[in-house]
Amino acid sequence: MSNDLEGRVAIVTGSAMNIGRETCLKLAGLGAAVITHAKENAVGAQETAALITAAGGQAGTYVGDLSDPMHAQELIDTAVRQFGGLHILVNNAAMRRNTALAETSYEDWQAIIKSNLDAPFLCTKAATPHMALARWGRIVMLGGLSAHRGVKNRVHVATAKAGLTGMTRALAAELAELGITANCVVPGSVKTARGAAAGPALQGGHPNLLGREGEPHEIAHVIALLCHTGAAYTTGQTIHVNGGAYLA
């Protein structure tokens, strides 16, 4: 896979840490120029970019709220302006909250839907004309196990993540003739830094077959595989990476 993505340009949203950062490093290691992103953690996004450039790669950074159509468009424009095009979009950025249905306000619901569903839609809509121009594109959504297995206290998160699965299939059908694939990667329980509002990692009473949490780089590896030139025949798929916690 070495240098398979030479000359390609990638955006990874929510890449200040964890899976997003590891995905940036994987794609850059394959030769792609990468735009890192954070909603607020500019330092983290810049650190990810610095790791790429220190290894001899090309990187830039954008900071903004992608549920705002203007910021979503600016993110895409940044990649095109800095590197001359756009070929890969990894919609990784997400917000998680852990609240019972009775305690979930409409404002909470809207915030989660905007972050987890609206933002990927806006970014994808802005990105696809550039991929169509190149007749080559890779879109990867980051889904959630809660949307497939069910979970207490996350009705808003599970609903938004389920929406990404439907969006992925619709995009695959619509964009195939343009040389663009769309797939969804669903991580299981992964060792990541999490805000207190996100609640515990989704494991509950369903331990996985491997008996451990995943590492961010293990999820990033699968994402990178889907961005590879050799993945041109894979589209519209939801791929679970969870150590056997959910057998699809």
C-alpha positions in Angstrom: 0.0 0.0 0.0 3.0 2.3 0.1 2.4 5.6 -1.7 -0.9 4.3 -3.1 -2.5 7.7 -2.4 0.3 9.8 -3.8 -1.3 12.9 -5.4 -4.6 12.4 -3.6 -6.0 15.0 -1.1 -7.9 14.0 2.0 -9.9 15.6 4.7 -10.5 13.9 8.1 -13.0 15.7 10.3 -12.5 15.6 14.0 -8.8 14.7 13.8 -7.4 16.5 16.8 -7.0 13.1 18.6 -8.0 9.5 18.7 -9.3 7.7 15.6 -9.2 10.9 13.6 -5.6 11.6 14.3 -4.6 8.0 13.5 -6.6 8.1 10.3 -4.7 11.2 9.2 -1.4 9.5 9.9 -2.4 6.4 7.9 -3.5 8.4 4.9 -0.5 10.6 5.0 1.7 7.5 5.2 0.1 6.3 1.9 1.1 9.6 0.3 -2.0 11.7 0.6 -2.0 15.4 1.5 -4.2 15.8 4.5 -6.3 18.6 6.0 -6.9 18.0 9.7 -9.9 19.5 11.4 -11.3 20.3 14.8 -14.4 22.2 15.9 -12.6 23.9 18.8 -9.3 22.0 19.6 -7.1 23.9 17.2 -4.0 22.9 19.1 -4.8 19.2 18.7 -5.6 19.5 15.0 -2.3 21.5 14.5 -0.4 18.8 16.4 -1.8 16.1 14.1 -0.7 18.2 11.1 2.7 18.7 12.6 3.1 14.9 13.0 2.4 14.5 9.3 4.9 17.2 8.2 7.6 15.9 10.6 7.3 12.6 8.8 7.8 14.3 5.4 4.1 14.5 4.5 1.9 17.5 3.5 -0.8 18.8 5.8 -3.0 21.7 6.6 -5.6 22.5 9.3 -9.1 23.9 9.5 -11.0 24.8 12.6 -14.8 25.3 12.6 -18.2 24.0 13.3 -19.2 21.8 10.3 -22.9 21.9 11.1 -22.7 25.5 9.8 -23.0 25.3 6.0 -20.5 28.2 5.6 -17.8 26.4 7.7 -18.4 23.1 5.9 -17.8 24.8 2.5 -14.8 26.6 3.9 -13.3 23.3 4.9 -13.6 21.9 1.4 -12.3 25.1 -0.1 -9.3 25.0 2.1 -8.3 21.6 0.8 -8.8 22.6 -2.8 -7.0 25.9 -2.4 -4.0 24.4 -0.6 -3.5 21.2 -2.5 -5.4 21.6 -5.8 -8.3 19.2 -5.3 -10.1 16.8 -3.1 -10.4 13.0 -3.3 -11.1 11.6 0.1 -13.5 12.7 2.9 -13.6 10.9 6.2 -16.6 12.1 8.3 -15.3 11.3 11.7 -16.2 14.3 13.8 -19.1 13.6 16.2 -20.7 14.7 19.5 -21.8 12.2 22.1 -24.0 12.8 25.1 -25.3 10.3 27.7 -28.8 11.3 28.8 -32.1 9.4 29.4 -34.9 10.1 27.0 -36.9 11.9 29.7 -33.9 14.2 30.4 -33.1 14.9 26.7 -34.3 18.3 25.7 -35.1 19.2 22.1 -32.0 21.4 22.1 -29.9 18.4 23.1 -31.5 16.4 20.3 -30.9 19.1 17.7 -27.2 19.5 18.8 -26.5 15.8 18.3 -28.3 15.6 15.0 -26.5 18.7 13.7 -23.1 17.5 14.7 -23.5 13.8 13.8 -25.7 13.9 10.8 -26.1 17.4 9.3 -22.3 18.1 9.3 -21.4 14.9 7.3 -24.2 15.8 4.8 -22.9 19.3 4.4 -19.3 18.3 4.0 -20.2 15.5 1.6 -22.4 17.8 -0.5 -19.6 20.3 -0.8 -16.9 17.7 -1.5 -18.5 15.6 -4.2 -18.2 18.1 -7.1 -14.4 18.0 -6.7 -14.4 14.2 -6.6 -16.6 14.0 -9.6 -14.3 16.3 -11.5 -11.4 13.9 -10.7 -13.7 10.8 -11.5 -12.2 9.4 -8.3 -13.5 9.7 -4.7 -13.7 8.0 -1.4 -16.3 8.9 1.3 -16.1 7.1 4.7 -18.6 7.7 7.5 -17.9 6.8 11.1 -21.0 5.1 12.4 -21.8 3.9 15.9 -22.5 0.5 17.4 -25.5 2.0 19.3 -27.3 2.3 16.0 -27.1 -1.4 15.4 -27.3 -2.9 18.9 -29.4 -0.5 20.8 -28.4 1.3 23.9 -29.9 3.2 26.9 -29.5 6.9 27.3 -28.4 7.7 23.8 -31.5 7.9 21.7 -30.2 11.0 19.9 -26.8 9.5 19.2 -28.1 6.1 18.0 -30.6 7.9 15.7 -28.0 10.1 14.1 -25.6 7.2 13.6 -28.4 5.1 12.0 -28.9 8.0 9.7 -25.3 7.8 8.5 -25.9 4.2 7.5 -28.8 5.2 5.3 -26.8 8.2 3.9 -23.9 5.9 3.0 -26.1 3.5 1.0 -27.9 6.4 -0.8 -24.6 8.0 -1.7 -23.1 4.8 -2.9 -26.1 4.4 -5.3 -26.0 8.0 -6.5 -22.3 8.5 -6.9 -21.1 5.2 -8.3 -21.2 6.3 -11.9 -18.9 9.2 -11.0 -16.2 6.9 -9.6 -16.9 7.7 -6.0 -17.4 5.1 -3.3 -19.1 5.5 0.0 -18.8 3.2 3.0 -19.4 3.3 6.8 -17.0 2.0 9.4 -18.6 1.2 12.8 -16.1 1.0 15.7 -16.8 -1.0 18.8 -15.3 -0.1 22.2 -12.0 1.7 21.5 -9.4 3.2 23.9 -10.0 6.9 23.3 -10.0 10.1 25.3 -13.6 11.0 26.0 -15.4 13.9 27.4 -17.5 13.3 30.6 -20.7 14.1 28.8 -20.1 11.3 26.3 -20.7 8.7 29.0 -18.9 5.3 29.2 -17.7 3.4 26.1 -20.4 1.2 24.7 -19.6 -2.2 26.0 -22.2 -3.0 28.6 -23.2 -6.7 29.0 -21.8 -7.7 25.6 -18.1 -8.3 25.9 -16.4 -8.9 22.6 -14.8 -12.1 21.4 -11.3 -10.8 21.7 -11.7 -9.7 25.3 -10.2 -6.2 24.9 -10.9 -2.7 23.7 -9.6 -1.7 20.3 -6.9 0.7 19.6 -7.5 3.9 17.5 -5.0 2.8 14.9 -6.9 -0.5 14.3 -10.0 1.5 13.3 -7.9 3.9 11.2 -6.3 0.9 9.4 -9.8 -0.2 8.1 -10.7 3.4 7.1 -7.4 3.7 5.2 -8.1 0.4 3.4 -11.4 1.8 2.1 -9.6 4.8 0.8 -7.1 2.6 -1.1 -7.1 2.4 -4.9 -7.7 -1.3 -4.5 -11.0 -0.7 -2.7 -12.7 0.5 -5.9 -15.1 -2.4 -5.8 -16.3 -1.8 -2.3 -19.2 0.6 -1.9 -22.4 1.0 0.1 -21.1 -1.2 2.9 -21.3 -0.9 6.7 -18.1 -2.5 8.1 -18.0 -3.3 11.8 -14.7 -3.2 13.6 -15.5 -4.3 17.1 -13.5 -7.4 18.1 -16.6 -9.5 17.7 -19.0 -7.5 20.0 -21.5 -7.4 17.2 -21.6 -10.0 14.5 -23.2 -8.5 11.4 
